[in-house]
Amino acid sequence: MKKITTLFLFLALLVTSVAFGQEENAEDKPVRIVGVAVTGEGEEPVPYATAALVNPEDGTTIAGAVADGDGRFFIAGFGLGTYNLQLSFMGFEPRMVRDIQVKSLKGEINLGKIRMEDEGVALEEVTVQGQRDLIEERVDRTIYKAENDNTTAGGDATDVLRRVPMLSVDFEGNVSMRGSSNILVLIDNRPSAIAASSITDALRQIPAEEIKAVEVITSPSARFDAEGTSGVINIVTKKNNLTGMTLNVGSGVGLRGSDLRVNGSARTKKLGFSIGGFGRAGYNILGRFENEQLITNPDGSMSRVVQQADTRSNRLFGRYNFGVDYDINQYNFLTAAVNFGIRNSKNYQDDFLTENFSGESLVRSQLRETDVIDDSNTVDVSVNYTKTYEKKGKEFSILTLYSRNTRENSFTNILFEDDFETINSRLRNDNPSRNEEFTAQLDFVNPLGKDGKSILEYGAKNILRRAFSDFAYFQAQGADGEFVENENPNFNNDLTYDQNVSAAYASYTFSLLKNYTLKTGLRYEYTMINADFRDETEADIPSYGTLVPSINASRKLKNGNMIKAAYNRRISRPSLRFINPNIDASNPSQISQGNPLLDPELTDNYEMGYSTFIKGTVLNFTAFYRNTTGSIQAVRTIQDDDIIFTTFENIGREQAIGTNVFANVTVGSKLSFNGGFDLYYAILENGLSDPLLAAQNEGWVISGRMFGNYTLPKNWQVQLFTFARGRRVELQGLSGGFAVYGLSLNKQFQEKRGSIGFGAENFLSKEFVIRNELNTPTIMQTSTSALRNMNFKINFSYRIGKLSMEDRPRRRRKSVNNDDLKEGGGGQEGINQN
């Protein structure tokens, strides 16, 4: 503890010194340009508008800044000369202020209020010169503007999240924030049963072209549910307040996968509709699997198991949505949406050979074939009402959401005779499941004071969940024998799991002194759980209440930059992946089972951050410390026949101390780079005294990403992307690192109505290899997974129809946020979560 506390203090001091070091450097060249971005009518502020100081001769960007919430901006870091200033923000015409004379390196040039007009022409006729900013910093979140990044064309949300600061996406598509996979993923500010059942699969179902932005909230306020150890990721899809009709059609064809997407919208003055569909197929996905486990028996003898197999998989994902919104009048709005999701995944292990050794002697060899089927369908229905008031910012909302997910998960193991040709027996596991959820939420926002900058938020929420899992094992002899059901309740049972979460919260935001902003909040959640089995066994799970405080503070510095600090407490209830009692024995040498009696985790998060803009470069520095008690950890023991059995217990403590650095660099008007790295030190321990079960591990984990974009003549663009993650520290071993990369060439045509692209991914290597290690006093295991992921693709998209801006009241879209389940589960796939 002393080691990690010292390290956090060092990182926090480093971030602070960098921030104030920048301020001292600004004093060396005190000249700066200031101004306020306002609307053309009413002169209301345009918050977070982008201000760029450019060379009038070649258009290159010299310096720039992002306006604050009041539209004010400060630009520093330039020399003597004549410049132009360009202001831009989505929904407004770019505004150029020309011939700004800088004759001295001291003083202040105040441009006053600069009026920006709403766009009044069709979107396809608007051309914005130069590279748009990809990263936006706010007090409580970092926003990645995915719509300004063309490198993900033809991909899905997984490809987008690999480019987002502070996030890591592993080789299988699992997302983590600062080393923790315990995060909440929202879609348009609301949870989805698609994401609840499997975040990885949900991301694969969302096409990259539908994503407008990704918000990373590392310190959620009291308005958010108390779940999510690392924070919240909100994927914002493209919406508009336009009139007219439009239809976008796109497709991609590649060596490993293809996709087809259609999205359309129509709007009159008060009524709007949207409809969309996306399908993606994965095929020709080949690989291999190897595993070696060395086991120390109670008598001191050694047993060894060696496994290998060829793998192949086919996948089909689909997501379809229909939405409608209606403006009742100036202050009352209704929105409704229906989303459908389907997934079909089939995975095969061919020539699955298992060899058992005693010492150096081969005891037996077994050959199998394993087929795993994982199919599901999901529906989400939401109806939301929002009322605004004449007082700016005052708002009341009623939000509802119903979700249902039905899933069929099964595997079949075929065991061959010693001749490796004749079928000896077949083993099948069926695990159908169903999850339902209903949520109702009330929120009220009330600005206080004459200026409305102090904001009081409060509300209440209730989530009702029911999950049902039916599991059974069947055995058959030979190739044609009938399957006979296993009557043992450990292998043939069902679980009904009811959960009721009631919550209330209050949050207050206010200004302190001159440049400080403070946001404090308190949330209370009460959870009731009931779990029953078909054999009349009832799990005794007591109800519990949780008090969750949060505080966010920020300070505006002299040159418009910002330094932030935050603390919050989070709760992580075990998701159904952790509690599912179905025994997963698809690999007979490594079986796993969930634990319905798990308690929640509690995590305290601390962080400090600083962001700045220096001559065309956006820099962000963050230091953080995370402490989790009651951590849900895997416990591995040895059963008969050298089988490794895995379950889960609340016996762990996790600590992580680290930093994140991100940079966005613009070189002229055609070339841009952005990238960064995440570095943290992890300490994990399970706190057990039994030397056979006690485990402790610690070490550094690093990951990084970089991509660049270069604009060629005639609307051609070249993009390069790479992401790498080093090995990850786990309680009883290490998870191997990996790297992915891609190169693409895209061209826009027909006044940017259409685009065509050519891309290559991972084209320098035949396959990726990931090696994992497990070490306990009685187990030493090394497993290797290899995947042939070289891919070449062609992307095409085209837009028909026309949309134009209309005079409609601007408002926030609100929806339900459910964030109260711990993700993951060590591969336990038998039941969904909500």
N, C-alpha and C positions, 0 to 999 in steps of 0.2 A: 504494500500500500504506500509506503514511504517513497519507493522508487517511482511509482506511477504519478503520485501527487507532485513530486518534484518536477517530473517531465512535463506535466500539464502547466504548472506555473511558468516553466521556461518557455513553452510555446505561446502561452498567453502574453507574456512579456514581449516575446518576439513580434507577435502581431501588433501589439500596442506601439512598440518602438518603430515598426515599419510605418504605421499610420502617422504618428507624430513626426517621424523623420521626414515623411513626405511634406508635412506642413512647414517644417523648417526649410526644406529646399524651396518651397513656394515663396518664402520670404526673400530668397536671393533674387527672384525676378517677380516683384509684386504686381506688375501690370497684369490686369485681367479684364475680360469682357463679360459684362453681366446684362441680363435682360429677363423679361417675363413673357412666356408664350400664353396668349389669350385667344378666345374665340372671336370671330369677326363681329358677331352680334352678342351683346350682353357682356362682352369682355370677361367671360368666365375663364378660369385657368385651364390650360391644357396640360394635365399632369403627365410627367414622364416623356414629354416630347424630346426628340433627339436634336441636339445642336451641334453642327459641324462647321469648323473654321477651315475654309478651303482656299487654295491658291487660285486666283482668277485666271491665270495663264494656262495651266494644265489640269485643273480640277482636282488635284491631289489634296487629301485631307491633312491638315497641319496639326490640329488639336480638336477637341470636342468634349461634350459632356451630355449627361441625361438630366433633364429638369426634375425638380422634386415634386412633391404632391401639390404644390401651389403654382407650378409652372415656371418657377425661377431656375435659372441656370447660371453657372459660373465657368468660364473657360480661361485656363492659364497654360503656360508652357509654350510660348511662341515668341518670336523676335520682332524686330522692326520690319515694317513693310505695309503693303496694302492687301486686304483680304476681303473675301465674301463670306457671309454667314448663311448657312442653309438650315432651316428648321423643318422637321418632318415628323409626322405621327399618323398612324393608320386612321383613315376616315377623313383626313384633311389634305388639302392641296399643299405640296411642298412650298415653303416661303423662303425667298432669297433676299437678303439684305446686302447690297453691294457697296464696294469702295469704302471699307472701314479702314481709316488711316491710323496706324500705330507709329507714333513719332517718338515715344519715350518708353523706357523699360520700367517706369514707375507710374503709379496712379491707377485709375479705374476708368474704363470706357463703358458708360451706361447707355444701352440702347433703348431702355424703357420698355413699354408694352409693344409686343410684335403680334399683330393680328393674323390668325390662321383661318382660312375659309374652308367650310365643308366641301368635300368632293362633290361635284355636280355633273360629272360625266360618267359614261360607262366605264366599268373597271378595266376592261381590256384596252382602253385607250390611254390609261395612265402609265407612264414610264418613269420609274425612279432611278436616277443615275447613281452608280457606285454601289458599294456593298452595304446592305442594311445591317444594323446591329443584331447580333444573335443572342446576346446576354443582357438581361435587365435586372438590376438589383433593387429590391425594395426592403423595407424595414424587417419584414418577417419571412421573406422568401427570395429565392433566385429563380428567374424565369428564363427558360430557353425557348427562343422564338423559332420553332421548327419550320414554320411556313417560309422562312427566309433561307432555308438550307435545302439545296437541290440534291445533295449527295445521297439521300435516302430514297430516291424515286424507285418505285417498284418493290420497296421493302415493306416492313411492318413496324409496329411500335417498338419492337425489340431493337431494330436498327437505329431508331431515333434515340432511345434511352441510352445507348452506348455512347452518344455524343454529349450527354447532359452532365454538367459539373456535379461532383460529389456522388454520382451513381456509378455502379459497376454491374455489368451483365455478363454472366459466365457463359461457358461454351454451350450449356443446355438452355440458356435463356432465362435463368434465375436472376432476379434483380436484388441488389443489396445497396444500402446507403451507408457509407463510411464503415464498411465491413460487416454490417448487420443486415440480415435478410428479413428481420422483423419490422416490416414497414406496411403502411396502408397505401393501396393504389386506388385512386378514384378516377372515374371517367366523367368529365363535365361536372365536377364537384359532387358527384354522387357515387355510391358503391354500385356494383353490378354483380349479379350472381355469376356472371361469366368470370369476373375477376376473383370472386370469392371461392369458386370451385377450384380454380388454378390460375394464378397470376400469369404464369408462363404461357399457358394456352391462350389466355385473354389477350396478351400482347401480340401474339401471332395472328389474332383475328382482326386487329385494327390496322388498316393500311396506312402507311406513312403519309400519303397525300391527304388524309382526312385530319391530320393533327396540326392544329394551329400553334400550340405552345405546350410546354411541360413546366409545371411549377413544382419546385423542390422546397418543401417547408420543413426545415430541420428542427424548428422549435414551435410546434403548433400551439395556438392559444386555447383558452377554455372552451371556445365554441366547438372545437373538434372533439370527437370521442377520445377517451383517454388511452386508446390503444395505439400501438406503433412505436416501438422502442426508438427507432432511428428517426421517425418523422412520417411525413405524408408526401406522396407524389400524386399530383393532379394532372391528368392528361386532358387538355382542352381541345376539343375538336372544332372544326371550322363552322362558324355560324355567321349569320348576317342579319342586318335590319334593312334589307333592300327590297325594292319592288321589281316585278317582272318574273320571268321564268328562265331557268338555266338547267343544263344537263351536262355532267362531266362523265366521260367514258374513258377508261384506261385499262391497259393490259400489260403483262410482262410474261415473257417466255424464257426459261433458262434450263440449263442442264440438270439441275437438282429440283427445280420447282417452277410453277407458273401461277399467275393470278389474274383475276378479272374483277373490275370494280365499276360500279355505276352509282352516281350520286346526283340528285336533282332537288330543286327547290322552286317554290312558287309563292308569291306574296302579293296581296292587295293591301289596302291601307291599314286594315285592322286584323286580317287573318293571314296566317302563313303556314305553309306545309313544307315538310322535308321528307325525303325518302332516300334510302341508300342500301346498297348491297355490296358485299365483298366476299369473294371466295378465293382460297389459296390451296393449292395442292403441292405436297412434297413427295418426291419419288426418287428412285435411284440413289437412296441414301444408304450407303454401305459402310461397314466398319468391322471392327474386331474387338474381342474382349479377352483379357487374361487376368487370372487371379491366382495368388499363391498365399496360403496361410499356414503358419507354423504354430502349433499348439503344444504347450507344456502340460502334460497330464498330472493328476495328483500324485502318482507314484514317481514322478520325475522323468518319465520317458517322454519322447518327442514324437508327435504325429504331424504329418505334412499333407496338405491337400493342394493339388495343382489343377486349375481349370483353364479351358480356352474354348472359344467359339467364334464363329463368323456371325455378324449381325447385319440386319437389313430392316428398313422400316418404310412405311407409307403413311402419309398423313393428309387429311382433308379438313379444312377449317372454313367456316362460313359465319357471317354476321350480317344481320338485316335489321333495319330500323325505320320507323315511321314516327314523325313528330308533328305536332300542331301547336301553335300559340295564338292567343286571341287577346287583343287589347279591348277590354270592356269599355274603358274610358281613359282619360288622361292619367288616372291614379290607380287603376285596378287591372290586373293582368292574370291570365290563365295560361298554363302550359301543360301539355300532356305528351307522353312518349311511350312507345312500345318497342322493345328491342328483343330480337331473337338471335340465339347463337347455337351453332351445331359444331360438333367435333367428332371426327373418326380417326383413331390412331391405331395402327397395327404394327407390332414390333416382333421380330423373329430372331431366334438364336439357332443357327444351324450347326450341325456337327459339334454339339455342346459336350465336350469330353471332360470328365472328372476322374482324377487318379488319386487314390489314397495310399500313403506310404506310412510304414512304421519303421522309423530309422531310415535306412536306405532301401528297405525292401518294399516292393510294390504289393499291396494287399489286395486291391481290386481296381478295375477300370469300368466306368459306366458312360455310355453314350446316350445323349438325349437330344430332343428337339423341343424348344419352348416357343409357344405362340402366346402373345399378350395382346388383348383387345381392350381398348379404352374408348368408349363412345359416350357422348352426352348431348343433351339439348337443354337450352335455357330460355326463359322468358322473363323480362323485367317490364313492369307497368308502373308508371309514375304519373301523378296528377299533382300540380303545385299551383298555389294561389299566392299572389304578391300584391300588397297594397302599399303605395307610396303616398307621400303627403306634400303639401305645398312647401313645407320646410325641407330644404335640401338635405338629403341623406337619411331622413327619417323613413323607416320601412318596417312593415309587418308581413310575415309570411307563414303559410301553413303548407307543409311538405309531406307527401305520402309516397311510399314505395312498396310494391309487392314483387317478390322474386321467387322463382321456382326453378330448381335444377334437378333433372333426372339423369342418372348416370348408370352405365353398365360397365363394370370392370371385371375381367376374367382372364385366367390363363390356363393353358393346357400343357402339361409335360408328358412327352412320349419317351418311355424308357425302352431301350433295345436290349436284346440278348447279347451274350458274349461274342456272337459273330458280327455284331454291329449292323445287322441287316433285318433280323426278325424282331417284330415288336413284342416286348414282354408285357408291358402294362401301360396304362394311361391314367394320369391324375389331372382332375379339373377342379378349379376353384371359381365359383360364381359369387359376385358381390354387387348386386344391384342396390342402388341407394337413391334417396329422394331428400331434397332439402327445400324447406319453405321458410319465408321470412316476410314479416309485415312491419313497417316502420311508420310512425307518425311523429312529426316534429313541429314545434312552434318556435319562431325566432322573432325578436324585436330589436331594432337598432334605433337609437335616439341620440342625435348630436346635441350637445349642451353648450351653453354660452352663446354670446353674440356672434362669434366667428364660426361656431360649429365644429371647432377642431377637437374638442373633448367629446368622446363618443362612449355611450353606455350601451352594452349589448347584453341581453339575457334571453333565456329560453329553456325549453324542456323537451324531452325526447323519450320515446319508448320503443324498444325493439323486441318483437316476439319471434322466436325461432323454433323450428321443429326439424330435426334430422332423423332419418330412418335408414338403417343399414341392415340388409339381410345377407348373411354369408353362409356358404355351405361348401363342403368338399365331396367329390365323387371319385370312385375308383372303378376302373374297368380292366379286365384281363385281355391280353392279346390285342389284335387289330380290330376285331369285330365284337368283342364282349360288351355287354350292357353295363352302363355306368350305375353303380350302387352308391347310395348316399351314406355318408359317414354320420352315425347317430351321436357321436361324442359332442356334448355341448360346447367344447372348446373349438370345434371345427364346424358346428352346425347350430347357428343361433341367430338372433336379430337383436338390434339395439334401437331403442327410441330415446332420443336425447332432446329434452325441452330446455330452452334457456330464455329468461326474461330479464332484460336490462333496462332499468329506469334511470334517467339522469336529469339533472338541472344544473345550469351554469350561469355565471355572471362575469362580464369582462368590462374593464374601464380603460380607455386610452386618453392620455392627456399630455400636454406640453409642460415641461419643467425648465425653469430658468429661461434661457434664450434659445439654445440650440438642442435641447434634450427632449426626447419623446419617450414616454413610459407606457407600457401596456401590461396591465396586471389582470389576472383572472383566477377564478376558483370554480371547480367542477366537482360534483358529487355523483357517484354512480353506485347503484345497488343491483346486485346480480343474484338471481334465483335459478337453480339448476335441478332438474329431475332426470334421472337415467334409469331405464328399466330394460331387462332382458326377457326374451320369450320364455325362458325356463323359470320365470318368476323371481329371478335374482334382481334385487334393487340396489343400485350403487348409492351409498350414503355420501352425498356431496353437500356440505353446508352452504348456506347463503352467505354473502359477504358484501360489505360496503367499502368504497374506496374514495378518499378525498384527494383531489389532484390539483395542486397549485401550478401556476405558470407566471413568468414575468419576462418581458422583452423590453430592452432599452436600447436607444440609439442616440448618437450625437452627430450633428452636422458639423463638419470642419470648415475651415475658412475658404477653401477652394471648391466647396460643393461636394466633397467626398464624404463618406460616412463610415463610422465605426459602430459596431453593434455588439451587444452582450445579451445572453439569454439563459434562463434556467426553467426546466419543467420536469414534472414527474409523469411517467407513463405506465400504463398497465397493459399486460399482454395475456389475454385469456387463451388457453390452449385451443387451437382450432381442431376440427374433427379429424384432420390428418394425424394428429398426435393421440387422439383418444379412440380411434377406430379399433375395435377388438378383433377384427378379421386378421388371421395369420397369413402373412404374405410369404409363401414358400415357393415362389417361382424359381428361385435358386435354392435347391435343397440344402446346400452347405451354408447358406446365410439367410436366416428367416427373421422376420420382424413382426411386432404386434404393438398396437397402441395401448394406452392406459387411461380408462375413463375417469380415474380418480385424481387427475392432475389438478393442481392449483395454479392460479395466474402468476406471472412474473411482475415485478415492480422494478422500474428503472428510473434513475436520476440522471438528467442530461445537463451539461454545462457547455457553453460555447462562447467564443469571441470571434468577430469577423471584421474585416476592413476591405473596402473596395475603392479604387481610384482609376483615373483616366490620365494617361501620360502620352501625349503626342501620338494619337492614333492607336494606343494600346490600352485595353481595359484589363485591370488586374484585380484579382480577388484573393484574399488570404483568410483562412479560417483555422482556428484551433479549437479542439473539442475534447471533452472527457465524458465517458459513459460508464455508469456503475449499475449492474443488474443483480438483484437478489432473488432467490427462489427460481433461478434459471432452469428452464427445462432442458435437460441434457440426456443424451443417449447412454444407456447402461448396457454393456455387452458381457455376456457370460457364455460358458461352454456347456453344451448339452451332449447327449450321447452321439456317437458316430462323428465326432469332431465338427459338430454344427455350432456356428456362432449365432446366438440368439440376441436380438436387440429389442429393447423396450425403452420407455422414457420415464424419468423421475424428476421431481423438483429438488434436486440436490446440488445445484451448481451456483457458482458466482462468476460473472463475467465482468471484466473491466477492459476498456479500450481508451487509449489516449493517442490523439493524432492530429494531423493537419491536412488541409486541402488547399492547393494553389491552382488557380485557373487564369489563363490569359487569352485575350482576343486581340489579334494584331491585324491592322489594316495597312497595307503598303500601296499607296496610290489608290486609284479608283477601280483597279482590276484584280488585285491580288489580296487575299486575306488568309490568315491562319488562325486557328484557335485550338487550344488543348490545355492539358494540365495533368496533375498527378495527385493521387491520394496516398497518404502514408500514415499508418497507425501501428501502435504497439498493443498487442492483445495479451491478456492474462486470463486464463480459464482454470477453474478448479471445482471439483465436485464435493469437497468437504468431507469425504468419507474416511473413517479410520481403518477400515479393513484393508490390509495391504494388497489383497487380491482385487479390490474394486477401486481403491483410491486412485485419482488421476489429477494431474496438473500439467499445464502446458502454457508456453508463452513464446512470443517472437514477433518480428516485424512483418507487416504485410504491405505491399505496394502495388499500385495499378496506375496506368496512365493512358491517355488518348491524345490523338492529334489528327486534325484534318485541315486540308487547304482547298481553296477554290480560286481558279483563275479564269477570267472572262476573255474569250477570244473574239475576234471580229465576227460579224454576221450572226450574233446571238449564240455562239458556241461556248460551252463551258467545260473545263476539266476539273475533276474533283478527286482528291486522294484522302483515304481514311485509314486509320490504324488504331487498334485498341489492344492493350496487353495487360494481363494481371499475373502477378507473381503468386507463388504458393501461399495458401491460406492456412493459418493456424487453427486447429480444431482441438477439442478437449483431449482426444486420444490419438492424435496423429496430425497429418498434414493433407490438405487437398491440393492437387497439382495446379500449376499455372498454365496459361495458354495465351495465344495471340491471334487476332484476326485482322484482315486488311482488305482494301478494295480500291479499284481505280475505275472511273467512269467518264464517259464523254457524252454530253447532252447538247441538243440544239432545239431552240424554240422557233416556231414558224407561224405563219398566218396571224401576224400581229399578236403573237404569244397566246393564241388560242390553243395551239397544239405543241407537243414536244415529243422528241424521240431520243432515246438514249441507248448507249452500249456500255456494258460494264463487265468487269472481271473481278472475282473474289477469291482470295487465298490461292492465287494461281502459281505461286512459286514452290508449293509443297504438295506432295501426293496425299498426305493425310495429317491430321492433328493427333497428337498423342498426349494424353493426360494421365499422370501417375498419382495415385493416392496411397497414403500409408496409414496403418493403424498399429498402435503400440500399447499393450497393456502388460502387466506382469505375467499373463498366461497366453497372450496372443500377439503374434507378429504377422501382419498381413500387408501385402503389396498388390494393388490391383491396377490394371492398365486398360484404358479405353481409347480406341483409335477410331476416327471418323474421317471418311473421305469427303471433304467439304469444298473442293475446288468447283467453282461455278462460273459460268458465262451466261449473260442474260441480255435481252433486248427489251426495252420499255417503250410504251407508246401511250399518249393520252391526248384527248381533244375535248374542247368545251364548245357547246353550242348554246344559243340563247343570249340574252342580255339582261343585266341587272343594273339598276341605277339607284343612287341614294334617295331616300325619301325623308320627309320631316316627321319623324316619330320620336316620342320621348325616349331618352336614353335611360337604361336601367340595368341593374345587375340581374343576371339569371341565377336563381337559387334552386337548390335541390338538396335531397337528403344526403348526409355523409355518415356512413357506418364504418367505424374503424376500431373494432374491438377484438380481433382475432390474431393470434400469432401464426405467421405463415411458415411453410416448410414442413418438416416432419421426417427427414431422412429417408425419403423415398416411399413412405407409407401412402399408397395411392388408393386404398380401398374405399374411401368415402369422401364425399365432397365437404366443403365448408361453406358457411354463409357469413 
